[in-house]
Amino acid sequence: MKISLLGKTLGELEEIVTGLGMPKFTGKQIARWIYGRKVGTIDEMTDLSLKNRERLKADYEIGATAPVQAMRSVDGTVKYLFRTPEGNYIESVYIPDGERATLCVSSQVGCKMNCKFCMTGKQGFSGNLTTAQILNQIYSVPERDTLTNVVFMGMGEPFDNIDAVLGALKILTDDYGYAWSPKRITVSTVGLRRGLERFLNESECHLAVSLHSPFPGQRVSLMPAEKAFPIYDIIGVLRNYDFSKQRRLSFEYIMFGGVNDGLLYAKELVKLVRGLDCRVNLIRFHAIPGVDLHGADADTMLAFRDYLTRHGVFATIRASRGEDIFAACGMLSTAGQQAEKAGRASVPADKTNNQ
């Protein structure tokens, strides 16, 4: 297999070209072709000599691969399925919303965290994505030139694959790469401390912490990672950083009917985040097979939000999207894995709704 140029930093590209006997500045030319012009082949790099292009092609390629499936919702959301070289599946979700166009990307194949409410966790863990595979999700969707935001909220725990994630963030934000503002990118985590601290020190992108309960005893039943990474320890780390300027801190709170949606939880949540410059995103639960949880009703969510707001915590209710196309994270890739194991020649057929 040839080596992917996609996912290489400028320094890495410069090392490649000098090792092949080319001038160092050729690395910047290659970066411009890949991250600026988003070419599909080395032959399209026309300001490189034919000889240098042939040298590159001997061992390298762009490394971009198109999604193998797209499922389109009536609300404009598109869920894309990508196949890894090992034969696994990951998914990305394109979410249009007025002037915003967000892509939700994955960082791992499966996940070790095994959160009760997450379909990805039911798959187990198959491996980390490389920086190239993370960026490929952005590079290869048809809507790539219209994207305004990227969120690392897809399959996997980003801070369990921190090197590759930081590599992707660097390329997305550095001048030689996509040159995006860090304000366009949000990374979500259950709170792996080492990765959290590296992210806060090495990146300026927004942070979202998966919370889902302010009570540690209940949180561990929903999120086993609470045992190793207690929410009170996470809050302690966050209090050492300034979130009042460019970087935004948010807490993700999925509301489960009769589980974590009462005002007792809202009161405890206010106490937990008091003094932090943050917001709370209340999320409707998308049911998954075999899990005895259901979503809170709309009135309960409104009451919860209003209590937080009245007590000084900025809170929003996230709109549900793509409910007709395997809305829960991991469901489409799980279907793909099951089809593969069953020996079928392809993943499930495309589902397009045009009502």
C-alpha positions in Angstrom: 0.0 0.0 0.0 1.2 3.5 -0.8 1.5 6.1 1.9 -1.2 8.7 2.3 -0.1 12.4 1.9 -3.4 13.5 3.3 -3.0 13.9 7.0 0.7 14.9 6.8 1.7 18.2 8.4 3.9 20.7 6.6 7.0 19.5 8.5 6.2 15.9 7.5 5.7 16.8 3.9 9.0 18.7 3.9 10.8 15.6 5.3 9.3 13.5 2.6 10.3 15.7 -0.3 13.9 16.3 1.0 14.3 12.6 1.5 13.4 12.2 -2.2 15.9 14.7 -3.3 13.4 17.6 -3.9 13.7 21.2 -2.7 12.2 21.7 0.8 9.7 24.3 -0.6 8.1 21.5 -2.6 6.5 20.4 0.7 4.6 23.7 0.9 3.5 23.3 -2.7 2.1 19.8 -1.9 0.3 21.1 1.2 -1.3 23.9 -1.0 -2.5 21.3 -3.5 -4.0 19.0 -0.9 -5.4 21.3 1.7 -6.1 24.3 -0.4 -7.1 22.9 -3.8 -8.1 19.4 -2.5 -6.8 17.5 -5.5 -7.5 13.8 -6.0 -4.2 12.8 -7.6 -0.5 13.7 -7.5 -0.7 14.3 -11.3 -2.9 17.3 -10.7 0.0 19.1 -8.9 1.1 20.8 -12.0 3.7 23.1 -10.5 5.8 20.1 -9.6 8.0 18.8 -12.4 6.9 15.5 -14.0 10.1 13.9 -12.6 9.1 14.9 -9.1 5.5 13.8 -9.5 6.8 10.4 -10.6 9.1 10.2 -7.6 6.2 10.9 -5.3 3.8 8.4 -7.0 6.2 5.6 -6.5 5.5 5.4 -2.8 2.8 8.0 -2.1 -0.8 8.9 -3.0 -3.3 11.5 -1.9 -5.1 8.9 0.2 -8.6 10.2 -0.1 -11.5 7.7 -0.3 -15.1 8.4 -1.1 -18.0 7.3 1.2 -19.5 4.0 0.3 -23.0 5.0 1.2 -25.1 8.1 1.9 -28.5 8.2 3.7 -30.4 11.4 3.2 -33.1 12.7 5.6 -36.1 14.8 4.8 -34.6 17.6 6.9 -31.4 17.8 4.8 -29.2 15.8 7.1 -26.9 13.3 5.3 -25.3 10.3 7.1 -22.2 9.1 5.3 -20.6 5.6 5.7 -16.9 5.2 5.1 -15.1 1.9 4.8 -11.6 1.5 6.3 -8.8 -0.5 4.7 -9.3 -3.2 7.3 -13.0 -3.6 6.2 -14.6 -1.7 9.2 -17.1 1.1 8.9 -17.3 4.5 10.3 -19.8 7.3 9.9 -19.9 11.0 9.5 -23.0 13.2 9.5 -23.6 16.4 7.5 -26.0 18.7 9.2 -27.3 21.8 7.3 -29.0 24.5 9.5 -29.6 27.8 7.8 -26.3 29.5 7.2 -24.4 26.8 9.1 -23.3 23.5 7.7 -21.7 21.2 10.2 -20.0 17.9 9.7 -19.9 15.5 12.7 -16.8 13.2 12.3 -15.6 10.0 13.9 -12.2 9.4 15.6 -12.2 5.7 16.2 -13.7 2.4 14.9 -16.1 1.5 17.7 -15.4 2.8 21.2 -14.0 1.6 24.5 -16.2 3.8 26.7 -19.3 1.6 26.4 -21.8 4.3 27.4 -25.2 2.7 28.0 -27.0 4.9 25.6 -24.6 4.8 22.7 -24.8 2.3 19.8 -21.1 2.8 18.9 -20.1 1.4 22.4 -22.1 -1.8 21.7 -19.7 -2.5 18.8 -16.7 -2.7 21.0 -13.4 -1.2 20.0 -11.7 -2.1 16.7 -9.0 0.6 16.4 -8.0 4.2 16.1 -8.4 6.2 13.0 -5.3 7.9 11.6 -5.1 11.6 11.1 -5.6 10.9 7.4 -8.8 8.9 8.0 -10.2 11.6 10.3 -9.4 14.3 7.7 -10.7 12.1 4.9 -14.2 12.4 6.3 -14.0 16.2 5.7 -12.0 16.0 2.5 -14.3 13.5 0.7 -17.9 14.5 1.4 -19.6 16.3 -1.5 -20.5 19.3 0.8 -16.9 19.9 1.8 -16.6 23.4 0.4 -19.8 24.6 2.1 -18.8 23.4 5.6 -18.8 26.1 8.3 -18.1 23.9 11.3 -16.7 20.5 12.3 -17.6 18.6 15.5 -15.8 15.6 16.8 -18.9 13.9 18.2 -19.1 10.8 16.0 -17.9 7.3 16.7 -15.2 6.9 19.3 -13.7 8.9 22.2 -11.4 11.6 20.6 -9.1 11.9 23.7 -8.5 8.1 23.5 -6.9 8.8 20.1 -5.4 12.1 21.1 -2.3 12.2 18.8 -4.3 11.6 15.6 -7.0 14.1 16.7 -4.5 16.8 17.6 -2.8 16.2 14.2 -6.1 16.7 12.4 -6.8 19.9 14.4 -3.4 21.3 13.6 -3.9 20.8 9.9 -7.4 22.2 10.0 -6.3 25.4 11.8 -2.7 26.1 10.6 -2.1 28.5 7.7 -0.6 25.8 5.4 -3.6 23.6 5.9 -7.3 24.6 6.0 -6.6 27.8 7.9 -9.8 27.6 9.8 -10.5 29.5 13.0 -10.5 27.2 16.1 -13.9 28.6 16.8 -15.3 26.5 13.9 -14.3 23.2 15.6 -15.7 21.5 18.7 -14.3 18.3 20.3 -16.4 16.2 22.6 -15.1 13.9 25.4 -16.3 11.8 28.3 -13.3 13.3 30.2 -10.1 11.3 29.7 -7.9 13.4 31.8 -4.5 13.1 30.0 -6.1 13.7 26.6 -8.2 16.6 28.1 -5.2 18.3 29.5 -3.2 17.9 26.2 -6.2 19.2 24.2 -6.5 22.3 26.5 -2.8 23.0 26.3 -2.2 22.3 22.6 -5.4 23.5 20.9 -7.7 26.4 21.0 -10.8 24.6 19.7 -14.1 24.5 21.6 -14.6 21.7 24.2 -17.8 19.7 24.9 -17.9 17.4 27.9 -20.4 14.5 28.0 -22.1 14.8 31.4 -25.6 13.2 31.4 -25.9 13.2 35.2 -24.5 15.4 37.9 -24.6 12.5 40.4 -21.4 10.3 40.1 -23.3 7.2 41.3 -25.8 7.5 38.5 -23.3 8.8 35.9 -21.2 5.6 36.3 -24.2 3.5 35.5 -24.7 5.5 32.3 -21.0 6.1 31.5 -18.5 3.5 33.0 -15.7 6.0 32.3 -16.9 7.9 35.4 -15.1 5.3 37.5 -11.7 6.2 36.0 -12.4 9.8 35.2 -14.8 11.2 37.8 -16.8 14.2 36.8 -15.7 16.2 39.9 -12.0 15.7 38.8 -12.9 16.9 35.3 -14.6 20.0 36.7 -11.5 20.6 38.8 -9.3 20.5 35.7 -11.6 22.8 33.8 -11.5 25.4 36.6 -7.8 26.0 35.8 -8.6 27.3 32.3 -10.1 30.5 31.1 -13.2 29.9 28.9 -14.4 33.6 28.9 -12.6 34.5 25.7 -12.3 32.7 22.4 -12.7 29.1 23.5 -16.2 27.8 24.5 -16.9 25.2 27.1 -20.2 23.2 26.9 -21.7 20.2 28.7 -23.7 17.7 26.7 -26.7 16.4 28.7 -28.9 13.7 27.1 -32.3 13.7 28.8 -33.7 10.3 29.6 -37.4 10.2 30.7 -37.7 9.4 34.4 -34.0 9.0 34.8 -32.2 12.3 34.8 -34.8 14.8 33.8 -36.2 16.0 37.2 -35.6 19.4 38.8 -33.5 17.7 41.4 -30.9 17.0 38.6 -31.2 20.6 37.4 -30.4 21.9 40.9 -27.4 19.7 41.3 -26.2 20.6 37.8 -26.3 24.3 38.7 -24.1 23.5 41.8 -21.7 21.4 39.8 -20.9 24.0 37.1 -21.2 27.1 39.3 -18.4 29.6 38.5 -17.6 28.1 35.1 -18.1 30.1 32.0 -20.1 27.4 30.2 -23.3 26.4 28.5 -25.4 23.2 28.8 -26.8 21.6 25.7 -29.8 19.5 26.4 -30.2 16.6 23.9 -33.2 14.5 23.0 -32.4 10.8 23.3 -32.5 8.7 20.1 -33.6 5.2 21.1 -31.3 2.3 20.3 -32.0 -1.5 20.3 -31.8 -3.4 23.6 -31.5 -0.4 25.9 -34.2 0.4 28.4 -34.0 4.2 28.1 -36.4 6.6 26.4 -36.3 10.3 25.8 -37.8 13.0 28.1 -40.9 14.7 26.9 -40.8 18.3 25.5 -42.4 20.0 28.4 -40.0 18.4 30.9 -37.0 19.5 28.8 -38.4 23.0 28.6 -38.8 23.1 32.4 -35.3 21.8 32.9 -33.8 24.4 30.5 -35.8 27.2 32.1 -34.6 26.3 35.6 -31.0 26.3 34.5 -31.4 29.7 32.8 -33.1 31.3 35.8 -30.2 30.2 37.9 -27.5 31.6 35.7 -26.6 28.6 33.5 -27.0 29.3 29.8 -28.8 26.3 28.4 -30.2 25.3 25.0 -32.3 22.3 23.7 -30.5 20.8 20.7 -32.8 20.2 17.7 -33.1 16.6 16.7 -31.9 15.9 13.1 -32.0 12.9 10.8 -34.5 10.9 12.9 -35.6 9.0 9.8 -32.0 7.8 8.9 -30.5 5.8 11.8 -30.4 8.9 13.9 -28.4 7.5 16.8 -24.6 7.5 16.4 -23.2 4.1 15.4 -26.5 2.6 14.0 -25.5 2.9 10.3 -22.0 1.6 10.8 -23.4 -1.3 13.0 -25.7 -2.2 10.1 -22.7 -2.1 7.8 -20.7 -4.4 10.0 -23.6 -6.8 10.4 -24.0 -7.0 6.6 -20.3 -7.7 6.2 -20.4 -10.5 8.8 -23.5 -12.0 7.1 -21.5 -12.3 3.9 -23.6 -9.9 1.9 -21.8 -8.2 -0.9 -22.7 -4.7 0.1 -23.8 -2.5 3.0 -27.5 -1.7 3.4 -29.1 0.0 0.4 -29.2 3.8 0.3 -32.2 5.4 1.8 -33.3 8.6 0.3 -36.4 10.6 1.3 -37.8 13.2 -1.0 -41.1 14.0 0.6 
